[in-house]
Amino acid sequence: MSLLSRMTAPAARHDVARLVATLLASPPHRSDRSHRSDRPHQSARRVAPKRLPGTGGALPERRAPLPTGPTGLGTSAARIASGRKDGAGRKDIAERQAVGDATVDAGSAPVGTGGVAVPDLYCPPALRDAPALADEVNARLVAWAEEIGLYAGRLDRVQAADFGRLMMLAHPDTDDPDRLLAAGKCALAEWATDDYYCDDETMGSAPALLGAQLGLAYTAIDPTHPPLGYVPAVEQAMQDDPVRTALRTGFAHLGRYADPSQLARLHHEVAVLFVGYCQEGSWRTQGRMPAAWEYLAHRQINSFLPCIAMTDVVGGYALPAAEYSDPRVRRAVTMASTAATLVNDLYSMAKEHHSGSVEFNLPTVIAEEERCSPREAVERSAAIHDELVRTFETEAATLVLTGSPQLRRFLAGVWAWLGGNRAWHSGSPRYTSPTS
């Protein structure tokens, strides 16, 4: 297949996964419908749901058989310990998986060195594939980047990376291109912050400047309020830097759909993300590789959590702040966001290997710490990803039993985000092309 061909991950295959699938397929509450597009986008392809007796939910038409062994709430640890008897669950043969009513090949993609491939990951498949919607969002996103001077001279790479497709895949509960665009602007601005300030010396990154740059970048989304005499200087600083402009205008666009508590939540998550950027910068300055436990703690804060936290904003409803902050919800959601970011680790290894600089990802950290081969490090990283996804799956299924309808929908959205994220990474030239 071409670089732009999309692959889906193996579907989760036990009863908790089926419960989560039921939650995902449940129709939105009447109070939520006013926030969504009245008409599905013409390109969206969906599987016709089949109702389960007495549940009010639905499962996809195509259902994989359940595995033997312990199942049900509270048995995920036993399943993880017992493992899968197909070579630790990794298959070299491409599988056929359904995305809506279309099927695509699912398998491994070359990554890293020595031909090491990304193993099959325990992850839901993307819930839909709407290419025309993705193209529309991507075109608007690239036009916005050009307008504000973001990635000047490199817009072809932004176009090819297809962030509009990521938004379409990760947020299947809306067909509104403007909502997806708002989320895409914020996501691209966060990626640009990493590229410009942390990772890419050709774009001006330098460890010595990182803290100062991120401090100003944060004021682009949570404005500083200086005495009047200093306002012009602050405004000029915002306009002079494309990353700050991207953050400010991107979050302003999202503000059309988010309420104050949702915006405050996102401000917090971005501030934490920036702490993670500084942490990685300190490793570069020290010239050291972190321990695996330290790196995993880092990946909880330097993660896709700001993107995942927008799930209800994009979906057109509001998760109550008290529920989002509940430690049980926080645990489940942060584990999911860490797992999603480990997908990025696995798929970015090839690009980082060709960059010629020291990069940090879980397989590299594990290989250094355990003195194992790249293949073994990738396999162990994939196993960690799978454990996190299984734990989220089980704990989310428990939380929805006592949580609000908004929490039920939010956790279902996180589950959908995992599948969309995996599908996008496996096909985006940002990760499949060494020169991206």
Buried (B, 14 or more C-beta within 10 A) or exposed (E): EEEEEBBBBBBBBBEBBBBBBBBBBBEBEEEBEEBBBEEBBEBBEBBEBEEBEEEEBBBBEEEBEEEEEBBEEEBBEEBBEEEBEEEEBBBEEBBEBBBBEEEBEBBBBEBBEEEBBBBBBBBBBBBBBBBEBBBBBBBBBBEBBBEBBBBEEBBEBBBBBBBBBBBBBBBBBBBBBBBBBBBBBBBBBBBBBBBBBBBBEEBEBEBEEBBEBBEBBBBBBBEBEEEEEEEEEBEEBBEEBBBBBBBBBBBEBBBEBBEEBBBEBBBBBBBBBBEBBBBBBEBBEEEEBBEBEEBBBBBBBBBBBBBBBBBBBBBBBBBBBEBBEBEBBEBBBBBBBBBBBBBBBBBBBBBBBEBEEEBBBBBBBBBBBEEBEBBBBBBBBBBBBBBBBBBBBBBBBBBBEEBEBBBBBBBBBBBBBBBBBBBBBBBBBBBBBEEB
